[in-house]
Amino acid sequence: MKKKENENNLEEEKIPAENQENLTDNEETETQGTPTDELAEMKEKYLRLYSDFENFRKRTAKEKVELIQTASAGLIVELLPVIDDYERALANAPEGEISEGIQLIFAKINSVLQSKGLKELPAKGEVFDAEIHDCITQFAAPTEADKGKVIEVIEKGYTLHEKVIRFAKVVVGN
């Protein structure tokens, strides 16, 4: 009696399994679609992949150019205090104490740095701009027109290829 029940159970189990196979075959044919749908899907995947690659290529090329332009930024930033010291010495030295040869050497250093993309930020008399100026302190403006403008420059600011590498330290009139 137990054998007959087991055989009946096996037959019942086989029927649903066969039905399941038929269902999976039908589902596969529905998801596959027509060859033109597959072609359109593959074409869309290709276009997305191609555009992603183009974006990657352009971004890396841009980063490479920026890296080349700012590769010397570290050295230039370290030279800026030396330039500041020379300018202070030149401004405070009695007439004729700094030789013409030293002044020519300094002019040559400045021209080399400018050819590498170094530019001095405009500051004195300009309207205060937090993007390029660093306000050290504020004093009363000598005239009404000087309010909100840079009165004095404590330390010059510089850009390297339009990127600020040192903010100008300034005194602003209020």
C-alpha positions in Angstrom: 0.0 0.0 0.0 2.8 2.4 0.8 4.4 1.7 -2.6 1.2 2.7 -4.4 0.9 5.9 -2.5 4.6 6.7 -3.3 4.0 6.1 -7.0 0.9 8.3 -7.0 2.9 11.0 -5.3 5.7 10.7 -7.8 3.2 11.0 -10.7 1.7 14.1 -9.1 5.1 15.6 -8.7 6.0 15.0 -12.3 3.1 16.9 -13.7 3.9 20.2 -12.1 7.6 19.8 -13.1 6.6 19.4 -16.7 4.3 22.4 -16.4 7.2 24.4 -15.0 9.4 23.5 -17.9 6.7 24.6 -20.3 6.3 27.9 -18.4 10.1 28.6 -18.4 10.2 28.0 -22.2 7.4 30.5 -22.7 9.0 33.1 -20.5 12.3 32.8 -22.3 10.7 33.4 -25.6 8.9 36.4 -24.3 12.1 38.0 -22.8 14.2 37.3 -25.8 12.0 39.3 -28.1 12.6 39.8 -31.8 16.1 40.1 -33.4 15.5 43.8 -34.1 14.8 44.5 -30.4 18.0 42.7 -29.5 19.9 44.7 -32.1 18.4 48.0 -30.8 19.4 47.0 -27.2 22.9 46.1 -28.2 23.3 49.3 -30.2 22.1 51.3 -27.2 24.6 49.5 -24.9 27.4 50.2 -27.5 26.5 53.9 -27.7 26.5 54.3 -23.9 29.8 52.5 -23.6 31.3 54.6 -26.4 30.1 57.9 -24.8 31.4 56.8 -21.4 34.8 56.1 -23.0 34.9 59.4 -24.8 34.0 61.3 -21.6 36.8 59.4 -19.8 39.3 60.2 -22.6 38.4 63.9 -22.5 38.6 64.1 -18.7 42.0 62.4 -18.5 43.4 64.6 -21.3 42.2 67.7 -19.4 43.7 66.5 -16.1 47.0 65.8 -17.9 47.1 69.3 -19.3 46.3 70.8 -15.8 48.9 68.6 -14.2 51.6 69.7 -16.7 50.6 73.4 -16.1 50.7 73.2 -12.3 53.6 70.8 -12.0 56.0 73.6 -11.0 53.5 75.2 -8.6 55.3 73.8 -5.5 58.6 75.3 -6.5 57.1 78.6 -7.4 55.2 78.8 -4.1 58.5 78.2 -2.3 60.2 81.0 -4.3 57.5 83.6 -3.5 58.8 84.5 -0.1 62.3 85.0 -1.6 60.7 87.4 -4.1 58.9 89.2 -1.3 62.1 89.6 0.7 63.9 91.0 -2.3 61.1 93.5 -3.0 61.2 94.6 0.7 65.0 95.0 0.5 64.7 97.0 -2.7 62.0 99.3 -1.2 63.9 99.9 2.0 67.5 100.2 0.7 69.1 103.6 0.3 69.6 104.8 -3.2 72.4 103.0 -5.1 72.9 100.3 -2.4 71.5 97.5 -4.5 73.6 97.1 -7.6 72.2 97.2 -11.1 73.4 93.6 -11.7 71.3 92.3 -8.8 68.3 94.2 -10.1 68.9 92.7 -13.6 69.1 89.2 -12.1 65.8 89.8 -10.2 64.1 91.0 -13.3 65.2 87.9 -15.2 63.8 85.7 -12.4 60.5 87.5 -12.6 60.4 87.2 -16.4 61.0 83.4 -16.2 58.3 83.0 -13.6 55.9 85.0 -15.7 56.7 82.9 -18.7 55.7 79.8 -16.6 52.3 81.4 -16.0 52.8 83.3 -12.7 50.8 86.6 -12.5 50.5 89.1 -9.6 46.9 89.6 -8.4 45.7 93.2 -8.5 45.0 94.5 -5.0 45.6 98.1 -4.0 42.6 100.3 -4.8 40.6 97.3 -6.0 37.2 96.4 -4.5 37.7 93.6 -1.8 37.1 90.2 -3.4 37.2 87.2 -1.0 38.0 84.9 -4.0 41.5 86.5 -4.4 42.1 88.6 -1.2 42.6 87.7 2.4 41.5 90.5 4.7 44.0 90.8 7.6 42.3 93.8 9.2 40.0 96.7 8.5 40.7 100.4 9.0 38.5 103.4 8.6 38.5 104.5 5.0 40.2 107.8 4.3 37.4 108.8 1.9 33.9 107.6 1.3 35.0 106.2 -2.1 37.6 103.9 -0.4 35.0 102.0 1.6 35.1 98.3 0.8 38.3 98.7 -1.2 41.8 97.5 -0.5 43.8 100.3 1.3 47.1 98.5 1.7 48.7 95.3 0.6 50.6 93.4 3.2 51.6 90.5 1.1 51.1 90.2 -2.7 48.9 87.5 -4.1 49.7 85.4 -7.2 47.9 83.1 -9.7 49.5 80.3 -11.7 47.5 79.7 -15.0 44.4 81.5 -13.6 44.5 79.4 -10.4 45.2 81.3 -7.1 48.3 79.9 -5.5 48.6 82.6 -2.8 45.9 85.0 -1.7 46.8 88.7 -1.3 46.9 89.7 2.3 45.3 93.1 2.5 43.9 95.9 4.7 40.3 96.9 3.8 38.7 100.3 4.4 35.3 100.3 6.1 
